[in-house]
Amino acid sequence: MTSAPLPVPGTRIRRGPAVAWSIAFIVAAFVLAGIASYLLALAVTGSPEAVVRWLPQAGAGPLMVQGFAALLVAIPLTWLIGVRIARLDWADLRYERGARAAKGFGGGLGIGALAAGAALLLAVLLGNAEWVADRGGIGAYGTRVLGTLAVLAPAALAEEVLFRGVPLVLLAAAFGRVPALVALSALFGLAHLYNPNVTALGVVNIMAAGVFLGLAFYAPGGIWTAFGAHLGWNGTLAALDAPVSGLPFQIPMIDYEPGGPQWLTGGAFGPEGGLTATVAIALASALTARRLEGRRA
């Protein structure tokens, strides 16, 4: 069975096919990623019983396995649905190359890191959050931070491929960028609904972060800018010993104490659960949107 090609961005894509293929992409990705996660975890743990105990844990190993599993299925699905079925090319899907990709990643990394740092600093200045000394020296700190970035990177890239790749391009061409960004950002927030210590404001902030990352996706550098911004945010929170979407990371030399009030600092969910993250994400979104001024929609 063959299907008629969808028009490329720049023309209107029919809404029905755009919605259908976007849903098919996301559902297939989550189902296949679950299967791949189980198989990879089985290879690591050695038994189905151990997989059930190990995979749901909020640790580095399960997070890396799940991130790699999502990438293993998301990239082939991008080719199958985005390139083969929708007849988009990799440029349409904003997979930049060469210097533009590298520059975009670096710029995204910087703005994501600055936004995360601002959220933490505001929590310290306006709330009762603080850093206290912990065991370990600068060498142990640097080694752990690099290892943590390596753990966080696959998951960050996988989420960009899933939520800012094929679905965003198709839905934006059918409905416009703003409705597409809002819809997929809402789904992005709801995907974190069962994270440890999640709060209502935390889900709202992650939805807002989805808009920020969507703007980064349309900035120069495309998906690599969005990936850099995502990794910059997550990596900076982890490097400063703060939880990332409820997931704790143990970093030598410093301990981050969120203090309170929870609505401001985010409490155990991390800064994303508090108002300081709302402010930081809004500022990062505004700065990113300015980079889009004068660019074609």
Secondary structure, DSSP 8 states (H G I E B T S, - for coil): --------TTS---HHHHHHHHHHHHHHHHHHHHHHHHHHHHHHHSSHHHHHHHTTS-SHHHHHHHHHHHHHHHHHHIIIIIIIIS---TTTTT---HHHHHHHHHHHHHHHHHHHHHHHHHHHHHSS-EEEE-S--HHHHHHHHHHHHHHHHHHHHHHHHHHTTHHHHHHHHHH-HHHHHHHHHHHHHHTTTTSTT--HHHHHHHHHHHHHHHHHHHSTTTHHHHHHHHHHHHHHHHHTT--BTTB----TTEEEE--S-HHHH-GGG-GGGSHHHHHHHHHHHHHHHHHHTTS--
